[in-house]
Amino acid sequence: MSGFEEKDGVLHADGVSLAAIAKDVGTPTYVYSSSVIEEQFNRLKDAMQKALPKDRQPMLCFACKANSNLAVLSLLQSLGSGLETVSEGELIRGLKVGFMGSQIVATGVGKQRREIAACLKADIAQFNVESLPELEQINSVAQEVGIKARVAFRLNPNVSGGGHHKISTGRTQDKFGMGVEMMEQAYAMAAAMSHVAPVGLSMHIGSQVYDVAKFRDAFAAFPEIVKKLRGNGHTVSRLDIGGGFPIVYNEERLLDLDAYAQWVNEIIVPLGTEIIMEPGRYLVGNAGVLLSEVLYVKETPDRKFLILDAAMNDLLRPALYDAYHGIEPVASRNAAWAKYDVVGPVCETGDTFTTDREMPAMKAGDFAVIKSAGAYGTSMASNYNTRPLAAEVMTRNGQYAVIRPRQTYEDVIGRDVMPDWSVKAKAAS
């Protein structure tokens, strides 16, 4: 990972010692390299600029669900990013850091009335509509607030694209979008509604899509349906072609961005629409690590356990997806190798980051990093086992800043409310 390098035997982020951060801030702590985020954004932007005409450059809308920390969103906004949101909370975050409504798209199969109203009042660029009942709901809310909603219909092309079946979203059995056969019906319904303006189509086939041909196969559905819709007198002025670009977790082959951009140029650009893309993990995943301390090294007759203070409530992906994350010591990186099961302290066998992993030997008190944790780490975290959420830190040019303090126990339990009958029963006893 650029932005992360070893200096004097210690791993650094943007010139800041991770050991120093661990001692100053404590562990577990997420550390994000601002230089990696900026590098990833520019890499994607440059690939599009090289392949696509100047007047067909896409609006890159960061998928907020990957990492919704305000400092991360603010950095991306300063680079020229837009925002893709899937909840009212994400919309509020985006507006708070300065995204304009025209830079925001709203996705998700279960949009609630209050979320729809909030998006309308923020004058977002478009709703990516996933079903006909949702379309009716949007029109109903738009009538109530007196604002016309711009909508794009999410096309499900029946292309399996994700790196795991739980993150594949473009198959007919998935809950997302509508089939090609429903697009004309959806457009006709929208055209007849008083407070909906259909503007285009959207698509997202999954996350961690390594095979560029999957995008080609999915994009191939667009030309025919766009032609049919325009033939019926409808306007198709925007195509949201989603995201799904992979990152490196374990020496994976990355997507050929130049080939991807060429498919966009050959298939999408000739349709003469505005283009929206939704990169998420690609921009932030390799920019983050989860910094942790070794609590114990436990040996049994047939296993050696490296027990960290980070747990599945801090980073759920290994338990949820059997996901691979690199794990390294912060210092003593040239120690003799040993084989470990790396686990957390949560009372679940599933609280396991890896098994039978060979790595430099570590001991209690050493600091370790779990790599590629900038996406879907803290955004999926919980207070399971009444564990406070980890702190978050951002590094830049030899400096670091705490961008979210570690939760206190009062933060975790202070909002619990004892019912009156419980309080009275205690007093009576």
BAFIPA-235177 format. One line per 10 residues: their letters; for each residue x, y, z of C-alpha. Coordinates in Angstrom, 2 decimals, padded with zeros to 5 digits. Each point is the difference from the previous one (the first is absolute). Layout:
BEGIN
A = X,Y,Z ~ ...;
# end
This chain:
BEGIN
MSGFEEKDGV = 000.00,000.00,000.00 ~ 001.45,003.36,-000.97 ~ -000.31,002.33,002.98 ~ 001.01,-002.87,002.28 ~ 003.72,-000.75,000.22 ~ 002.56,-001.38,002.38 ~ 002.48,002.43,001.57 ~ 002.68,-001.13,002.44 ~ -001.81,-003.31,000.39 ~ -003.37,001.59,000.87;
LHADGVSLAA = -003.06,000.31,-002.24 ~ -000.98,003.62,-000.74 ~ -003.03,001.64,-001.60 ~ 000.75,003.19,-001.96 ~ 003.21,000.34,002.02 ~ -001.67,-000.57,003.39 ~ 001.07,-002.95,002.15 ~ -002.90,-002.36,000.62 ~ 001.65,-001.00,003.26 ~ -000.14,003.64,001.10;
IAKDVGTPTY = -003.68,000.23,-000.93 ~ -000.73,-003.19,001.94 ~ 001.74,001.39,003.10 ~ -001.62,003.43,-000.28 ~ -003.55,-000.96,-001.00 ~ -000.23,-003.57,001.24 ~ -001.33,-003.07,-001.78 ~ -001.97,-001.19,-001.84 ~ 000.18,003.00,-002.33 ~ -000.69,000.44,-003.70;
VYSSSVIEEQ = 002.68,001.97,-001.85 ~ -000.73,001.47,-003.45 ~ 002.65,001.33,-002.36 ~ -001.28,003.12,-001.74 ~ 002.67,-000.38,-002.69 ~ -001.30,-003.43,-001.01 ~ -003.57,001.27,-000.26 ~ 001.14,002.89,-002.17 ~ 002.16,-002.29,-002.12 ~ -002.86,-002.46,-000.61;
FNRLKDAMQK = -002.46,002.75,-000.93 ~ 002.44,001.52,-002.47 ~ 000.90,-003.39,-001.47 ~ -003.64,-000.67,-000.87 ~ -000.59,003.55,-001.18 ~ 003.10,-000.09,-002.21 ~ -001.02,-003.30,-001.59 ~ -003.34,001.52,-000.98 ~ 001.58,003.21,-001.29 ~ 002.39,-001.98,-002.15;
ALPKDRQPML = -002.68,-002.15,-001.64 ~ -003.18,002.09,-000.08 ~ -000.80,003.25,-001.85 ~ 000.32,003.16,002.05 ~ -003.75,000.62,-000.08 ~ -000.81,-003.55,001.17 ~ 002.04,-000.14,003.18 ~ -001.92,-001.83,002.75 ~ -001.07,001.42,003.33 ~ 001.82,-002.25,002.49;
CFACKANSNL = -002.41,-000.46,002.91 ~ 001.71,-001.61,002.99 ~ -002.08,-002.82,001.50 ~ -000.36,001.42,003.50 ~ -000.77,-003.38,001.59 ~ 003.64,-001.05,-000.47 ~ 001.23,002.60,002.50 ~ -002.22,002.83,001.19 ~ 002.38,001.86,002.32 ~ -000.44,003.75,-000.56;
AVLSLLQSLG = 003.74,000.55,-000.48 ~ 000.11,-002.66,-002.73 ~ -003.06,001.50,-001.71 ~ 001.42,003.50,000.27 ~ 003.29,-001.08,-001.59 ~ -001.80,-001.63,-002.91 ~ -002.28,003.00,-000.44 ~ 003.07,002.22,-000.23 ~ 001.35,-002.23,-002.78 ~ -003.16,000.49,-002.05;
SGLETVSEGE = -001.93,-003.11,000.94 ~ -003.76,-000.34,000.10 ~ -001.81,-002.31,002.44 ~ -002.19,-003.09,-000.20 ~ -002.16,-000.48,003.10 ~ -002.21,-002.83,001.19 ~ -001.59,001.61,003.07 ~ -001.14,003.31,001.42 ~ 002.92,-000.11,002.41 ~ 002.47,-000.17,-002.87;
LIRGLKVGFM = -001.80,002.88,-001.71 ~ 000.35,002.09,003.17 ~ 003.70,-000.83,000.19 ~ 000.52,001.01,-003.61 ~ -001.81,003.30,000.34 ~ 001.88,000.76,003.22 ~ 003.41,-000.12,-001.72 ~ -001.10,002.10,-002.96 ~ -001.30,-002.30,-002.73 ~ -002.64,001.76,-002.09;
GSQIVATGVG = -003.26,-001.80,-000.68 ~ 000.92,-000.07,-003.68 ~ 003.03,-002.16,000.94 ~ -002.04,-002.64,001.85 ~ -001.86,-003.09,-001.21 ~ -002.18,-002.18,002.23 ~ -000.05,-003.78,-000.35 ~ -001.55,-002.86,002.00 ~ -002.94,-002.39,-000.20 ~ -001.73,001.22,003.18;
KQRREIAACL = -000.21,003.77,-000.16 ~ -002.28,001.31,002.77 ~ -002.35,002.94,-000.40 ~ 002.03,002.27,002.25 ~ 003.18,-000.88,-001.93 ~ -001.68,000.76,-003.29 ~ -001.26,003.33,001.34 ~ 003.45,000.93,001.30 ~ 001.57,-000.79,-003.38 ~ -002.61,002.07,-001.82;
KADIAQFNVE = 000.54,002.98,002.28 ~ 003.75,-000.30,-000.59 ~ -000.70,000.05,-003.77 ~ 002.14,-003.07,-000.70 ~ 001.03,-000.88,-003.52 ~ -002.12,-003.14,-000.19 ~ -001.58,-002.96,001.73 ~ 001.14,-003.39,-001.31 ~ -003.36,-001.79,000.08 ~ 000.04,-003.73,000.73;
SLPELEQINS = -003.68,-001.00,-000.34 ~ -003.40,001.20,-001.20 ~ -001.41,000.30,003.56 ~ 002.96,002.23,000.84 ~ -000.77,002.16,-003.03 ~ -003.57,000.45,001.25 ~ 001.29,000.89,003.46 ~ 002.39,002.62,-001.39 ~ -002.78,001.59,-002.03 ~ -002.28,000.05,003.05;
VAQEVGIKAR = 002.60,001.67,002.23 ~ 000.97,002.43,-002.77 ~ -003.67,001.07,-000.27 ~ -000.08,000.63,003.75 ~ 003.11,002.20,000.04 ~ -000.74,001.62,-003.35 ~ 003.31,-000.89,-001.66 ~ 000.41,-002.04,-003.16 ~ 002.34,-003.00,000.38 ~ 002.61,-000.90,-002.60;
VAFRLNPNVS = 000.19,-003.79,-000.30 ~ 002.20,-002.54,-001.74 ~ -001.06,-003.63,-000.11 ~ 002.46,-002.58,001.27 ~ 000.45,-002.67,-002.62 ~ 000.80,-003.52,001.17 ~ 001.89,-001.57,-002.95 ~ 000.28,-003.49,001.55 ~ 003.79,000.21,000.06 ~ 001.80,-001.39,003.05;
GGGHHKISTG = 002.85,002.34,000.76 ~ 000.90,000.01,003.70 ~ 003.02,-001.59,001.65 ~ -002.33,-001.84,002.43 ~ -003.60,-001.09,-000.44 ~ -001.10,002.40,002.75 ~ 001.39,002.99,-001.89 ~ -001.28,-000.97,-003.46 ~ -002.95,002.26,-000.83 ~ -000.71,-000.45,-003.71;
RTQDKFGMGV = -001.62,-003.46,-000.13 ~ -003.71,-000.68,-000.38 ~ -000.11,-001.64,003.45 ~ 001.42,003.14,001.62 ~ -002.30,002.58,001.57 ~ 001.36,002.86,-002.07 ~ -001.44,001.67,-003.07 ~ -002.41,-001.15,-002.69 ~ 000.39,-002.19,-003.06 ~ 000.39,001.32,-003.53;
EMMEQAYAMA = -003.60,-001.01,-000.76 ~ -001.30,002.47,002.62 ~ 001.80,003.12,-001.18 ~ -002.64,001.11,-002.53 ~ -002.78,-000.53,002.54 ~ 001.89,001.94,002.67 ~ 000.69,002.92,-002.33 ~ -003.61,000.10,-001.17 ~ -001.25,000.04,003.60 ~ 002.39,002.78,000.92;
AAMSHVAPVG = -000.90,002.06,-003.04 ~ -003.65,-000.11,001.08 ~ 000.73,001.17,003.53 ~ -000.36,003.61,001.04 ~ 003.08,000.31,002.23 ~ 002.57,-002.30,-001.57 ~ 002.38,000.80,-002.86 ~ 001.73,-003.08,-001.47 ~ 003.53,000.94,-001.07 ~ 001.81,-003.26,-000.61;
LSMHIGSQVY = 001.19,-003.40,001.14 ~ 002.42,-001.30,002.61 ~ 001.87,-003.24,000.56 ~ 002.31,-001.53,002.60 ~ 000.93,-003.69,-000.29 ~ 001.97,-000.47,003.20 ~ 003.19,000.71,001.90 ~ 003.54,-001.31,-000.48 ~ -000.55,-000.66,-003.73 ~ 003.35,-001.17,-001.36;
DVAKFRDAFA = -001.05,-001.06,-003.48 ~ -000.37,003.06,-002.23 ~ -002.07,-002.09,-002.43 ~ -002.78,-000.09,002.63 ~ -000.45,003.74,-000.45 ~ -000.05,-000.38,-003.77 ~ -002.70,-002.67,000.28 ~ -002.06,002.21,002.31 ~ 000.44,003.19,-002.04 ~ -001.10,-001.87,-003.13;
AFPEIVKKLR = -003.60,000.12,001.26 ~ -000.10,003.80,-000.16 ~ -000.03,000.84,-003.75 ~ -003.08,-002.02,-000.92 ~ -002.12,001.12,002.93 ~ 001.07,003.65,-000.46 ~ -000.99,-000.23,-003.68 ~ -003.41,-001.46,000.91 ~ -000.69,002.61,002.64 ~ 000.93,002.86,-002.29;
GNGHTVSRLD = -002.09,-001.58,-002.73 ~ -002.95,000.22,002.38 ~ 000.63,003.71,000.41 ~ 001.76,-000.16,003.36 ~ 003.05,001.97,001.09 ~ 003.08,-001.99,000.96 ~ 002.57,002.63,000.89 ~ 001.96,-001.77,002.75 ~ 001.57,-003.41,000.54 ~ 001.29,-000.90,003.46;
IGGGFPIVYN = 002.34,-002.92,-000.68 ~ 000.81,-000.78,003.64 ~ 003.31,-001.04,001.48 ~ 001.40,-003.27,001.30 ~ 003.70,000.55,-000.68 ~ 002.15,-002.37,002.09 ~ 002.86,000.65,002.38 ~ 002.89,-002.21,001.09 ~ -000.65,-002.16,003.04 ~ 002.27,-002.93,-000.83;
EERLLDLDAY = 002.02,000.63,-003.16 ~ -003.11,-000.02,-002.18 ~ 000.15,001.05,-003.62 ~ -001.44,003.49,-000.18 ~ -002.47,001.19,-002.60 ~ 001.47,001.27,-003.26 ~ -001.24,003.58,000.32 ~ 001.07,000.87,-003.53 ~ -002.02,-002.90,-001.41 ~ -002.97,001.00,002.16;
AQWVNEIIVP = 000.21,003.59,-001.20 ~ 000.16,-001.25,-003.57 ~ -003.24,-001.97,000.47 ~ -001.61,003.15,001.39 ~ 001.22,001.93,-003.02 ~ -001.18,-002.60,-002.50 ~ -003.36,-000.93,001.55 ~ -001.17,002.87,002.21 ~ 001.40,003.16,-001.59 ~ -001.76,-000.53,-003.39;
LGTEIIMEPG = -003.35,000.12,001.83 ~ 000.55,003.73,000.56 ~ -000.88,000.12,003.69 ~ 001.53,001.44,003.14 ~ 001.94,-002.73,001.81 ~ 000.04,-000.70,003.73 ~ 002.29,-002.50,001.73 ~ -000.09,-001.24,003.62 ~ 003.45,-001.05,001.23 ~ 000.14,-000.81,003.70;
RYLVGNAGVL = 002.42,-002.63,001.30 ~ 002.42,000.84,-002.84 ~ 000.57,003.51,001.37 ~ 000.43,-000.78,003.69 ~ 000.52,-003.73,000.58 ~ 003.78,-000.15,-000.27 ~ 000.29,003.42,001.64 ~ -000.85,-001.38,003.44 ~ 001.42,-002.38,002.59 ~ -001.37,-001.17,003.33;
LSEVLYVKET = 002.68,000.51,002.64 ~ -000.12,-002.50,002.87 ~ 002.01,-001.26,002.96 ~ 000.86,-003.62,000.73 ~ -001.56,-000.90,003.35 ~ 001.22,-003.59,000.32 ~ 001.67,-002.78,-001.92 ~ -001.89,-003.16,000.98 ~ 001.46,-003.39,-000.84 ~ -001.87,-003.31,-000.02;
PDRKFLILDA = 001.30,-003.42,-001.06 ~ -000.96,000.66,-003.62 ~ -000.57,003.77,-000.39 ~ 001.63,003.29,000.76 ~ -002.44,002.90,000.47 ~ 000.96,003.64,-000.42 ~ -002.67,001.80,002.02 ~ -000.48,003.64,-000.97 ~ -001.97,002.78,001.64 ~ -001.81,000.58,-003.32;
AMNDLLRPAL = -003.01,-002.21,-000.62 ~ -002.78,-000.89,-002.40 ~ -002.02,002.96,001.26 ~ 002.80,002.25,-001.31 ~ 000.52,-001.82,-003.31 ~ -002.86,-002.32,-000.95 ~ 001.10,-001.03,-003.50 ~ 001.96,-003.16,000.92 ~ -002.91,-001.33,002.07 ~ -002.66,001.06,-002.51;
YDAYHGIEPV = 001.72,-000.87,-003.30 ~ 002.96,-002.18,001.02 ~ 001.92,002.96,-001.39 ~ 003.78,000.06,-000.16 ~ 001.88,002.94,001.53 ~ 003.77,000.26,000.20 ~ 001.31,000.12,003.57 ~ 003.47,001.31,000.87 ~ 001.97,001.17,003.02 ~ 000.61,003.73,000.23;
ASRNAAWAKY = 003.59,-000.59,001.19 ~ 002.33,-003.02,000.23 ~ -001.02,-000.69,-003.57 ~ 003.03,-002.20,-000.71 ~ -000.62,-002.44,002.86 ~ 000.00,-003.76,-000.65 ~ -003.33,-001.13,-001.35 ~ -002.62,-001.88,001.99 ~ -003.45,-001.38,-000.79 ~ -003.02,001.47,001.80;
DVVGPVCETG = -003.73,000.06,000.20 ~ -000.60,003.73,000.40 ~ -003.08,000.65,002.13 ~ -001.75,002.69,002.00 ~ -001.40,000.03,003.55 ~ -003.71,-000.18,-000.92 ~ -001.85,-003.04,001.36 ~ -000.51,-001.63,-003.41 ~ 002.03,-002.62,-001.84 ~ -000.81,002.10,-003.06;
DTFTTDREMP = 002.12,002.79,001.47 ~ 002.93,-001.25,-002.06 ~ 001.95,002.10,-002.47 ~ 001.96,-002.92,-001.47 ~ 001.14,-003.55,000.70 ~ 003.36,-001.67,-000.62 ~ 001.51,003.29,-001.18 ~ 003.79,000.20,-000.16 ~ 001.44,003.39,000.98 ~ 002.86,001.50,001.99;
AMKAGDFAVI = -000.14,-001.19,003.60 ~ -001.69,002.34,002.45 ~ -000.40,000.22,003.77 ~ -002.33,001.65,002.49 ~ 000.25,003.79,-000.18 ~ 001.02,000.09,-003.66 ~ -002.08,002.03,-002.44 ~ -001.46,-001.50,-003.16 ~ -001.87,001.35,-003.00 ~ -002.87,-001.63,-001.83;
KSAGAYGTSM = 000.36,001.32,-003.54 ~ -002.46,001.12,-002.68 ~ -002.47,001.09,002.69 ~ -000.95,003.44,-001.32 ~ -003.27,-001.25,-001.50 ~ -002.79,-001.79,001.85 ~ 001.97,000.01,003.23 ~ -001.25,002.67,002.33 ~ -003.14,000.48,-002.13 ~ -001.09,-003.57,000.92;
ASNYNTRPLA = 001.23,000.14,003.60 ~ -002.22,-000.57,003.02 ~ -000.01,000.08,003.79 ~ -000.30,-003.79,000.29 ~ 001.17,-001.19,003.43 ~ -000.43,003.65,001.10 ~ 003.26,000.89,-001.64 ~ 000.55,003.68,-000.82 ~ 000.51,000.84,-003.66 ~ 003.65,000.43,-000.98;
AEVMTRNGQY = 001.60,003.38,-000.48 ~ 000.71,001.26,-003.53 ~ 003.10,001.91,-001.11 ~ 001.00,001.62,-003.29 ~ 003.61,000.61,-001.03 ~ 001.42,002.59,-002.37 ~ 003.52,001.29,-000.70 ~ 001.59,-001.23,003.23 ~ -002.94,000.99,002.21 ~ -003.02,-001.80,001.41;
AVIRPRQTYE = -003.37,001.10,001.33 ~ -002.63,-001.89,001.96 ~ -003.07,000.21,-002.23 ~ -002.25,-001.93,002.37 ~ 000.87,-000.49,003.67 ~ -000.37,-003.42,001.52 ~ -003.41,-000.53,001.52 ~ -000.25,000.03,003.78 ~ -002.12,-002.43,001.96 ~ -002.32,002.88,000.76;
DVIGRDVMPD = -000.41,000.51,-003.77 ~ -000.91,-003.67,-000.36 ~ -002.41,-000.47,002.92 ~ -000.94,003.57,000.88 ~ -003.01,000.05,-002.35 ~ -001.58,-003.09,001.55 ~ -003.17,000.95,001.92 ~ -001.39,-001.93,002.96 ~ -003.82,-000.23,-000.20 ~ -002.03,001.54,002.82;
WSVKAKAAS = -001.29,-003.35,001.25 ~ 003.55,-001.31,000.42 ~ 001.07,003.06,001.98 ~ -003.10,-000.19,002.22 ~ 000.46,-003.73,000.58 ~ 003.55,000.61,001.14 ~ -001.09,002.78,002.37 ~ -002.72,-002.22,001.48 ~ 002.44,-002.80,000.66;
# end
